[in-house]
Amino acid sequence: MRHVYIRGIMGLIWLVAAILSGVSGNYPMAALYVLLGGVFLYSAYTTWKKENEGGM
């Protein structure tokens, strides 16, 4: 379960980096950071759902 938390935190860090890049005007990097954040958060969510499916 720890890897789910780590992936979630990494996803949030990437999204914060995207916001900061967008504010500074570096839009191509902001788009890349949004993509990376989304991938990390999606991975964390799917892993979390898979682990909780067996518990029911």
PQR file of N, CA, C, O and H, with PARSE charges and radii, in Angstrom:
ATOM      1  N   MET A   1       0.820  -1.191   0.000 -0.4000 1.5000
ATOM      2  CA  MET A   1       0.000   0.000   0.000 -0.0000 2.0000
ATOM      3  C   MET A   1       0.873   1.268   0.000  0.5500 1.7000
ATOM      4  O   MET A   1       0.436   2.337  -0.426 -0.5500 1.4000
ATOM      5  N   ARG A   2       2.091   1.125   0.478 -0.4000 1.5000
ATOM      6  CA  ARG A   2       2.979   2.280   0.556 -0.0000 2.0000
ATOM      7  C   ARG A   2       3.277   2.845  -0.825  0.5500 1.7000
ATOM      8  O   ARG A   2       3.394   4.060  -0.984 -0.5500 1.4000
ATOM      9  H   ARG A   2       2.446   0.256   0.824  0.4000 1.0000
ATOM     10  N   HIS A   3       3.403   1.969  -1.837 -0.4000 1.5000
ATOM     11  CA  HIS A   3       3.705   2.447  -3.184 -0.0000 2.0000
ATOM     12  C   HIS A   3       2.558   3.274  -3.760  0.5500 1.7000
ATOM     13  O   HIS A   3       2.785   4.150  -4.594 -0.5500 1.4000
ATOM     14  H   HIS A   3       3.308   0.982  -1.708  0.4000 1.0000
ATOM     15  N   VAL A   4       1.337   3.006  -3.325 -0.4000 1.5000
ATOM     16  CA  VAL A   4       0.197   3.806  -3.773 -0.0000 2.0000
ATOM     17  C   VAL A   4       0.319   5.224  -3.224  0.5500 1.7000
ATOM     18  O   VAL A   4       0.080   6.195  -3.942 -0.5500 1.4000
ATOM     19  H   VAL A   4       1.152   2.294  -2.647  0.4000 1.0000
ATOM     20  N   TYR A   5       0.689   5.341  -1.956 -0.4000 1.5000
ATOM     21  CA  TYR A   5       0.871   6.661  -1.354 -0.0000 2.0000
ATOM     22  C   TYR A   5       2.011   7.419  -2.023  0.5500 1.7000
ATOM     23  O   TYR A   5       1.904   8.619  -2.274 -0.5500 1.4000
ATOM     24  H   TYR A   5       0.883   4.552  -1.373  0.4000 1.0000
ATOM     25  N   ILE A   6       3.093   6.721  -2.308 -0.4000 1.5000
ATOM     26  CA  ILE A   6       4.243   7.372  -2.944 -0.0000 2.0000
ATOM     27  C   ILE A   6       3.866   7.868  -4.332  0.5500 1.7000
ATOM     28  O   ILE A   6       4.213   8.988  -4.706 -0.5500 1.4000
ATOM     29  H   ILE A   6       3.181   5.745  -2.104  0.4000 1.0000
ATOM     30  N   ARG A   7       3.158   7.043  -5.097 -0.4000 1.5000
ATOM     31  CA  ARG A   7       2.725   7.473  -6.430 -0.0000 2.0000
ATOM     32  C   ARG A   7       1.770   8.655  -6.350  0.5500 1.7000
ATOM     33  O   ARG A   7       1.851   9.570  -7.170 -0.5500 1.4000
ATOM     34  H   ARG A   7       2.876   6.133  -4.792  0.4000 1.0000
ATOM     35  N   GLY A   8       0.878   8.648  -5.388 -0.4000 1.5000
ATOM     36  CA  GLY A   8      -0.048   9.757  -5.211 -0.0000 2.0000
ATOM     37  C   GLY A   8       0.670  11.050  -4.861  0.5500 1.7000
ATOM     38  O   GLY A   8       0.351  12.112  -5.396 -0.5500 1.4000
ATOM     39  H   GLY A   8       0.812   7.905  -4.722  0.4000 1.0000
ATOM     40  N   ILE A   9       1.636  10.957  -3.968 -0.4000 1.5000
ATOM     41  CA  ILE A   9       2.408  12.139  -3.590 -0.0000 2.0000
ATOM     42  C   ILE A   9       3.223  12.644  -4.767  0.5500 1.7000
ATOM     43  O   ILE A   9       3.305  13.851  -4.992 -0.5500 1.4000
ATOM     44  H   ILE A   9       1.895  10.094  -3.533  0.4000 1.0000
ATOM     45  N   MET A  10       3.825  11.735  -5.520 -0.4000 1.5000
ATOM     46  CA  MET A  10       4.595  12.150  -6.694 -0.0000 2.0000
ATOM     47  C   MET A  10       3.686  12.826  -7.726  0.5500 1.7000
ATOM     48  O   MET A  10       4.080  13.811  -8.350 -0.5500 1.4000
ATOM     49  H   MET A  10       3.758  10.754  -5.338  0.4000 1.0000
ATOM     50  N   GLY A  11       2.482  12.301  -7.903 -0.4000 1.5000
ATOM     51  CA  GLY A  11       1.537  12.914  -8.819 -0.0000 2.0000
ATOM     52  C   GLY A  11       1.168  14.322  -8.394  0.5500 1.7000
ATOM     53  O   GLY A  11       1.081  15.223  -9.229 -0.5500 1.4000
ATOM     54  H   GLY A  11       2.162  11.500  -7.397  0.4000 1.0000
ATOM     55  N   LEU A  12       0.950  14.518  -7.100 -0.4000 1.5000
ATOM     56  CA  LEU A  12       0.629  15.856  -6.603 -0.0000 2.0000
ATOM     57  C   LEU A  12       1.800  16.818  -6.762  0.5500 1.7000
ATOM     58  O   LEU A  12       1.604  17.995  -7.061 -0.5500 1.4000
ATOM     59  H   LEU A  12       1.020  13.786  -6.422  0.4000 1.0000
ATOM     60  N   ILE A  13       3.013  16.321  -6.563 -0.4000 1.5000
ATOM     61  CA  ILE A  13       4.201  17.160  -6.748 -0.0000 2.0000
ATOM     62  C   ILE A  13       4.307  17.602  -8.202  0.5500 1.7000
ATOM     63  O   ILE A  13       4.612  18.764  -8.473 -0.5500 1.4000
ATOM     64  H   ILE A  13       3.173  15.364  -6.320  0.4000 1.0000
ATOM     65  N   TRP A  14       4.058  16.684  -9.148 -0.4000 1.5000
ATOM     66  CA  TRP A  14       4.102  17.052 -10.563 -0.0000 2.0000
ATOM     67  C   TRP A  14       3.035  18.087 -10.897  0.5500 1.7000
ATOM     68  O   TRP A  14       3.276  18.994 -11.694 -0.5500 1.4000
ATOM     69  H   TRP A  14       3.810  15.741  -8.928  0.4000 1.0000
ATOM     70  N   LEU A  15       1.854  17.953 -10.289 -0.4000 1.5000
ATOM     71  CA  LEU A  15       0.803  18.925 -10.565 -0.0000 2.0000
ATOM     72  C   LEU A  15       1.143  20.303  -9.987  0.5500 1.7000
ATOM     73  O   LEU A  15       0.818  21.321 -10.598 -0.5500 1.4000
ATOM     74  H   LEU A  15       1.658  17.216  -9.642  0.4000 1.0000
ATOM     75  N   VAL A  16       1.784  20.349  -8.835 -0.4000 1.5000
ATOM     76  CA  VAL A  16       2.236  21.626  -8.278 -0.0000 2.0000
ATOM     77  C   VAL A  16       3.290  22.238  -9.189  0.5500 1.7000
ATOM     78  O   VAL A  16       3.287  23.447  -9.420 -0.5500 1.4000
ATOM     79  H   VAL A  16       2.048  19.522  -8.338  0.4000 1.0000
ATOM     80  N   ALA A  17       4.191  21.409  -9.706 -0.4000 1.5000
ATOM     81  CA  ALA A  17       5.199  21.910 -10.650 -0.0000 2.0000
ATOM     82  C   ALA A  17       4.531  22.448 -11.907  0.5500 1.7000
ATOM     83  O   ALA A  17       4.995  23.437 -12.475 -0.5500 1.4000
ATOM     84  H   ALA A  17       4.193  20.427  -9.518  0.4000 1.0000
ATOM     85  N   ALA A  18       3.453  21.817 -12.349 -0.4000 1.5000
ATOM     86  CA  ALA A  18       2.730  22.299 -13.527 -0.0000 2.0000
ATOM     87  C   ALA A  18       2.112  23.662 -13.257  0.5500 1.7000
ATOM     88  O   ALA A  18       2.151  24.545 -14.114 -0.5500 1.4000
ATOM     89  H   ALA A  18       3.076  21.014 -11.888  0.4000 1.0000
ATOM     90  N   ILE A  19       1.548  23.837 -12.083 -0.4000 1.5000
ATOM     91  CA  ILE A  19       0.955  25.126 -11.735 -0.0000 2.0000
ATOM     92  C   ILE A  19       2.022  26.208 -11.697  0.5500 1.7000
ATOM     93  O   ILE A  19       1.824  27.303 -12.223 -0.5500 1.4000
ATOM     94  H   ILE A  19       1.516  23.120 -11.386  0.4000 1.0000
ATOM     95  N   LEU A  20       3.151  25.899 -11.073 -0.4000 1.5000
ATOM     96  CA  LEU A  20       4.227  26.889 -10.997 -0.0000 2.0000
ATOM     97  C   LEU A  20       4.788  27.218 -12.376  0.5500 1.7000
ATOM     98  O   LEU A  20       5.121  28.371 -12.648 -0.5500 1.4000
ATOM     99  H   LEU A  20       3.312  25.010 -10.645  0.4000 1.0000
ATOM    100  N   SER A  21       4.896  26.231 -13.237 -0.4000 1.5000
ATOM    101  CA  SER A  21       5.381  26.484 -14.593 -0.0000 2.0000
ATOM    102  C   SER A  21       4.371  27.298 -15.387  0.5500 1.7000
ATOM    103  O   SER A  21       4.751  28.161 -16.178 -0.5500 1.4000
ATOM    104  H   SER A  21       4.626  25.294 -13.016  0.4000 1.0000
ATOM    105  N   GLY A  22       3.107  27.032 -15.184 -0.4000 1.5000
ATOM    106  CA  GLY A  22       2.073  27.799 -15.875 -0.0000 2.0000
ATOM    107  C   GLY A  22       2.054  29.247 -15.430  0.5500 1.7000
ATOM    108  O   GLY A  22       1.861  30.149 -16.246 -0.5500 1.4000
ATOM    109  H   GLY A  22       2.799  26.330 -14.542  0.4000 1.0000
ATOM    110  N   VAL A  23       2.251  29.474 -14.142 -0.4000 1.5000
ATOM    111  CA  VAL A  23       2.275  30.839 -13.625 -0.0000 2.0000
ATOM    112  C   VAL A  23       3.483  31.595 -14.173  0.5500 1.7000
ATOM    113  O   VAL A  23       3.394  32.783 -14.480 -0.5500 1.4000
ATOM    114  H   VAL A  23       2.407  28.741 -13.479  0.4000 1.0000
ATOM    115  N   SER A  24       4.606  30.899 -14.291 -0.4000 1.5000
ATOM    116  CA  SER A  24       5.816  31.561 -14.783 -0.0000 2.0000
ATOM    117  C   SER A  24       5.796  31.738 -16.303  0.5500 1.7000
ATOM    118  O   SER A  24       6.651  32.436 -16.848 -0.5500 1.4000
ATOM    119  H   SER A  24       4.678  29.934 -14.042  0.4000 1.0000
ATOM    120  N   GLY A  25       4.841  31.123 -16.991 -0.4000 1.5000
ATOM    121  CA  GLY A  25       4.703  31.303 -18.425 -0.0000 2.0000
ATOM    122  C   GLY A  25       5.367  30.240 -19.274  0.5500 1.7000
ATOM    123  O   GLY A  25       5.430  30.381 -20.495 -0.5500 1.4000
ATOM    124  H   GLY A  25       4.146  30.556 -16.548  0.4000 1.0000
ATOM    125  N   ASN A  26       5.856  29.197 -18.668 -0.4000 1.5000
ATOM    126  CA  ASN A  26       6.506  28.113 -19.396 -0.0000 2.0000
ATOM    127  C   ASN A  26       5.456  27.030 -19.694  0.5500 1.7000
ATOM    128  O   ASN A  26       5.417  25.991 -19.035 -0.5500 1.4000
ATOM    129  H   ASN A  26       5.804  29.082 -17.676  0.4000 1.0000
ATOM    130  N   TYR A  27       4.610  27.291 -20.694 -0.4000 1.5000
ATOM    131  CA  TYR A  27       3.457  26.434 -20.960 -0.0000 2.0000
ATOM    132  C   TYR A  27       3.804  25.050 -21.498  0.5500 1.7000
ATOM    133  O   TYR A  27       3.114  24.095 -21.144 -0.5500 1.4000
ATOM    134  H   TYR A  27       4.641  28.135 -21.229  0.4000 1.0000
ATOM    135  N   PRO A  28       4.832  24.882 -22.333 -0.5600 1.5000
ATOM    136  CA  PRO A  28       5.144  23.513 -22.774  0.2800 2.0000
ATOM    137  C   PRO A  28       5.564  22.600 -21.615  0.5500 1.7000
ATOM    138  O   PRO A  28       5.186  21.429 -21.574 -0.5500 1.4000
ATOM    139  N   MET A  29       6.336  23.135 -20.689 -0.4000 1.5000
ATOM    140  CA  MET A  29       6.732  22.315 -19.535 -0.0000 2.0000
ATOM    141  C   MET A  29       5.545  22.082 -18.611  0.5500 1.7000
ATOM    142  O   MET A  29       5.434  21.016 -18.006 -0.5500 1.4000
ATOM    143  H   MET A  29       6.643  24.086 -20.723  0.4000 1.0000
ATOM    144  N   ALA A  30       4.663  23.060 -18.495 -0.4000 1.5000
ATOM    145  CA  ALA A  30       3.470  22.886 -17.671 -0.0000 2.0000
ATOM    146  C   ALA A  30       2.612  21.751 -18.226  0.5500 1.7000
ATOM    147  O   ALA A  30       2.065  20.952 -17.466 -0.5500 1.4000
ATOM    148  H   ALA A  30       4.754  23.926 -18.987  0.4000 1.0000
ATOM    149  N   ALA A  31       2.498  21.683 -19.546 -0.4000 1.5000
ATOM    150  CA  ALA A  31       1.724  20.600 -20.152 -0.0000 2.0000
ATOM    151  C   ALA A  31       2.372  19.242 -19.881  0.5500 1.7000
ATOM    152  O   ALA A  31       1.684  18.260 -19.603 -0.5500 1.4000
ATOM    153  H   ALA A  31       2.942  22.332 -20.163  0.4000 1.0000
ATOM    154  N   LEU A  32       3.690  19.199 -19.966 -0.4000 1.5000
ATOM    155  CA  LEU A  32       4.399  17.958 -19.672 -0.0000 2.0000
ATOM    156  C   LEU A  32       4.198  17.538 -18.222  0.5500 1.7000
ATOM    157  O   LEU A  32       3.997  16.358 -17.936 -0.5500 1.4000
ATOM    158  H   LEU A  32       4.249  19.997 -20.192  0.4000 1.0000
ATOM    159  N   TYR A  33       4.252  18.500 -17.311 -0.4000 1.5000
ATOM    160  CA  TYR A  33       4.078  18.190 -15.891 -0.0000 2.0000
ATOM    161  C   TYR A  33       2.658  17.734 -15.588  0.5500 1.7000
ATOM    162  O   TYR A  33       2.454  16.867 -14.738 -0.5500 1.4000
ATOM    163  H   TYR A  33       4.416  19.458 -17.544  0.4000 1.0000
ATOM    164  N   VAL A  34       1.677  18.307 -16.271 -0.4000 1.5000
ATOM    165  CA  VAL A  34       0.293  17.850 -16.085 -0.0000 2.0000
ATOM    166  C   VAL A  34       0.161  16.412 -16.557  0.5500 1.7000
ATOM    167  O   VAL A  34      -0.493  15.597 -15.906 -0.5500 1.4000
ATOM    168  H   VAL A  34       1.843  19.012 -16.961  0.4000 1.0000
ATOM    169  N   LEU A  35       0.779  16.101 -17.683 -0.4000 1.5000
ATOM    170  CA  LEU A  35       0.741  14.736 -18.198 -0.0000 2.0000
ATOM    171  C   LEU A  35       1.403  13.765 -17.218  0.5500 1.7000
ATOM    172  O   LEU A  35       0.848  12.706 -16.926 -0.5500 1.4000
ATOM    173  H   LEU A  35       1.310  16.763 -18.211  0.4000 1.0000
ATOM    174  N   LEU A  36       2.572  14.117 -16.715 -0.4000 1.5000
ATOM    175  CA  LEU A  36       3.263  13.249 -15.762 -0.0000 2.0000
ATOM    176  C   LEU A  36       2.471  13.089 -14.469  0.5500 1.7000
ATOM    177  O   LEU A  36       2.371  11.986 -13.933 -0.5500 1.4000
ATOM    178  H   LEU A  36       3.022  14.978 -16.952  0.4000 1.0000
ATOM    179  N   GLY A  37       1.915  14.178 -13.972 -0.4000 1.5000
ATOM    180  CA  GLY A  37       1.101  14.099 -12.767 -0.0000 2.0000
ATOM    181  C   GLY A  37      -0.111  13.215 -12.966  0.5500 1.7000
ATOM    182  O   GLY A  37      -0.468  12.428 -12.089 -0.5500 1.4000
ATOM    183  H   GLY A  37       1.997  15.074 -14.407  0.4000 1.0000
ATOM    184  N   GLY A  38      -0.744  13.348 -14.126 -0.4000 1.5000
ATOM    185  CA  GLY A  38      -1.899  12.508 -14.420 -0.0000 2.0000
ATOM    186  C   GLY A  38      -1.549  11.037 -14.498  0.5500 1.7000
ATOM    187  O   GLY A  38      -2.306  10.186 -14.029 -0.5500 1.4000
ATOM    188  H   GLY A  38      -0.453  13.987 -14.838  0.4000 1.0000
ATOM    189  N   VAL A  39      -0.405  10.735 -15.086 -0.4000 1.5000
ATOM    190  CA  VAL A  39       0.028   9.334 -15.190 -0.0000 2.0000
ATOM    191  C   VAL A  39       0.284   8.750 -13.810  0.5500 1.7000
ATOM    192  O   VAL A  39      -0.128   7.626 -13.523 -0.5500 1.4000
ATOM    193  H   VAL A  39       0.210  11.425 -15.466  0.4000 1.0000
ATOM    194  N   PHE A  40       0.964   9.508 -12.954 -0.4000 1.5000
ATOM    195  CA  PHE A  40       1.238   9.010 -11.602 -0.0000 2.0000
ATOM    196  C   PHE A  40      -0.055   8.825 -10.814  0.5500 1.7000
ATOM    197  O   PHE A  40      -0.227   7.809 -10.140 -0.5500 1.4000
ATOM    198  H   PHE A  40       1.298  10.421 -13.188  0.4000 1.0000
ATOM    199  N   LEU A  41      -0.963   9.790 -10.892 -0.4000 1.5000
ATOM    200  CA  LEU A  41      -2.212   9.682 -10.136 -0.0000 2.0000
ATOM    201  C   LEU A  41      -3.098   8.565 -10.673  0.5500 1.7000
ATOM    202  O   LEU A  41      -3.755   7.872  -9.896 -0.5500 1.4000
ATOM    203  H   LEU A  41      -0.824  10.614 -11.440  0.4000 1.0000
ATOM    204  N   TYR A  42      -3.126   8.380 -11.992 -0.4000 1.5000
ATOM    205  CA  TYR A  42      -3.903   7.293 -12.568 -0.0000 2.0000
ATOM    206  C   TYR A  42      -3.337   5.936 -12.136  0.5500 1.7000
ATOM    207  O   TYR A  42      -4.085   5.014 -11.809 -0.5500 1.4000
ATOM    208  H   TYR A  42      -2.593   8.943 -12.624  0.4000 1.0000
ATOM    209  N   SER A  43      -2.029   5.832 -12.140 -0.4000 1.5000
ATOM    210  CA  SER A  43      -1.389   4.590 -11.716 -0.0000 2.0000
ATOM    211  C   SER A  43      -1.693   4.291 -10.249  0.5500 1.7000
ATOM    212  O   SER A  43      -1.974   3.147  -9.889 -0.5500 1.4000
ATOM    213  H   SER A  43      -1.422   6.581 -12.405  0.4000 1.0000
ATOM    214  N   ALA A  44      -1.637   5.312  -9.414 -0.4000 1.5000
ATOM    215  CA  ALA A  44      -1.940   5.119  -7.991 -0.0000 2.0000
ATOM    216  C   ALA A  44      -3.395   4.703  -7.809  0.5500 1.7000
ATOM    217  O   ALA A  44      -3.697   3.826  -7.000 -0.5500 1.4000
ATOM    218  H   ALA A  44      -1.409   6.241  -9.706  0.4000 1.0000
ATOM    219  N   TYR A  45      -4.287   5.325  -8.555 -0.4000 1.5000
ATOM    220  CA  TYR A  45      -5.713   5.014  -8.419 -0.0000 2.0000
ATOM    221  C   TYR A  45      -6.023   3.587  -8.860  0.5500 1.7000
ATOM    222  O   TYR A  45      -6.741   2.863  -8.171 -0.5500 1.4000
ATOM    223  H   TYR A  45      -4.042   6.038  -9.213  0.4000 1.0000
ATOM    224  N   THR A  46      -5.479   3.185 -10.010 -0.4000 1.5000
ATOM    225  CA  THR A  46      -5.774   1.833 -10.487 -0.0000 2.0000
ATOM    226  C   THR A  46      -5.189   0.769  -9.566  0.5500 1.7000
ATOM    227  O   THR A  46      -5.811  -0.270  -9.344 -0.5500 1.4000
ATOM    228  H   THR A  46      -4.895   3.774 -10.569  0.4000 1.0000
ATOM    229  N   THR A  47      -4.009   1.019  -9.032 -0.4000 1.5000
ATOM    230  CA  THR A  47      -3.413   0.066  -8.092 -0.0000 2.0000
ATOM    231  C   THR A  47      -4.224  -0.001  -6.812  0.5500 1.7000
ATOM    232  O   THR A  47      -4.432  -1.082  -6.261 -0.5500 1.4000
ATOM    233  H   THR A  47      -3.504   1.863  -9.212  0.4000 1.0000
ATOM    234  N   TRP A  48      -4.683   1.144  -6.337 -0.4000 1.5000
ATOM    235  CA  TRP A  48      -5.497   1.188  -5.129 -0.0000 2.0000
ATOM    236  C   TRP A  48      -6.810   0.430  -5.325  0.5500 1.7000
ATOM    237  O   TRP A  48      -7.238  -0.323  -4.451 -0.5500 1.4000
ATOM    238  H   TRP A  48      -4.514   2.023  -6.784  0.4000 1.0000
ATOM    239  N   LYS A  49      -7.448   0.639  -6.490 -0.4000 1.5000
ATOM    240  CA  LYS A  49      -8.697  -0.063  -6.766 -0.0000 2.0000
ATOM    241  C   LYS A  49      -8.479  -1.575  -6.851  0.5500 1.7000
ATOM    242  O   LYS A  49      -9.302  -2.352  -6.368 -0.5500 1.4000
ATOM    243  H   LYS A  49      -7.100   1.250  -7.201  0.4000 1.0000
ATOM    244  N   LYS A  50      -7.369  -1.986  -7.467 -0.4000 1.5000
ATOM    245  CA  LYS A  50      -7.092  -3.410  -7.608 -0.0000 2.0000
ATOM    246  C   LYS A  50      -6.858  -4.064  -6.244  0.5500 1.7000
ATOM    247  O   LYS A  50      -7.298  -5.189  -6.006 -0.5500 1.4000
ATOM    248  H   LYS A  50      -6.700  -1.355  -7.859  0.4000 1.0000
ATOM    249  N   GLU A  51      -6.166  -3.356  -5.354 -0.4000 1.5000
ATOM    250  CA  GLU A  51      -5.900  -3.911  -4.025 -0.0000 2.0000
ATOM    251  C   GLU A  51      -7.162  -3.954  -3.179  0.5500 1.7000
ATOM    252  O   GLU A  51      -7.314  -4.865  -2.364 -0.5500 1.4000
ATOM    253  H   GLU A  51      -5.808  -2.443  -5.548  0.4000 1.0000
ATOM    254  N   ASN A  52      -8.066  -3.008  -3.342 -0.4000 1.5000
ATOM    255  CA  ASN A  52      -9.284  -2.978  -2.542 -0.0000 2.0000
ATOM    256  C   ASN A  52     -10.370  -3.889  -3.096  0.5500 1.7000
ATOM    257  O   ASN A  52     -11.323  -4.203  -2.382 -0.5500 1.4000
ATOM    258  H   ASN A  52      -7.943  -2.269  -4.003  0.4000 1.0000
ATOM    259  N   GLU A  53     -10.256  -4.314  -4.324 -0.4000 1.5000
ATOM    260  CA  GLU A  53     -11.234  -5.227  -4.906 -0.0000 2.0000
ATOM    261  C   GLU A  53     -11.228  -6.571  -4.199  0.5500 1.7000
ATOM    262  O   GLU A  53     -12.291  -7.145  -3.964 -0.5500 1.4000
ATOM    263  H   GLU A  53      -9.482  -4.059  -4.904  0.4000 1.0000
ATOM    264  N   GLY A  54     -10.069  -7.078  -3.860 -0.4000 1.5000
ATOM    265  CA  GLY A  54      -9.968  -8.384  -3.222 -0.0000 2.0000
ATOM    266  C   GLY A  54     -10.471  -8.382  -1.782  0.5500 1.7000
ATOM    267  O   GLY A  54     -10.837  -9.436  -1.261 -0.5500 1.4000
ATOM    268  H   GLY A  54      -9.205  -6.611  -4.052  0.4000 1.0000
ATOM    269  N   GLY A  55     -10.496  -7.229  -1.133 -0.4000 1.5000
ATOM    270  CA  GLY A  55     -10.916  -7.146   0.257 -0.0000 2.0000
ATOM    271  C   GLY A  55     -12.405  -7.258   0.451  0.5500 1.7000
ATOM    272  O   GLY A  55     -12.855  -7.532   1.564 -0.5500 1.4000
ATOM    273  H   GLY A  55     -10.199  -6.374  -1.557  0.4000 1.0000
ATOM    274  N   MET A  56     -13.191  -7.055  -0.594 -0.4000 1.5000
ATOM    275  CA  MET A  56     -14.653  -7.073  -0.446 -0.0000 2.0000
ATOM    276  C   MET A  56     -15.115  -8.447  -0.570  0.5500 1.7000
ATOM    277  O   MET A  56     -16.315  -8.706  -0.479 -0.5500 1.4000
ATOM    278  H   MET A  56     -12.825  -6.832  -1.497  0.4000 1.0000
TER
END
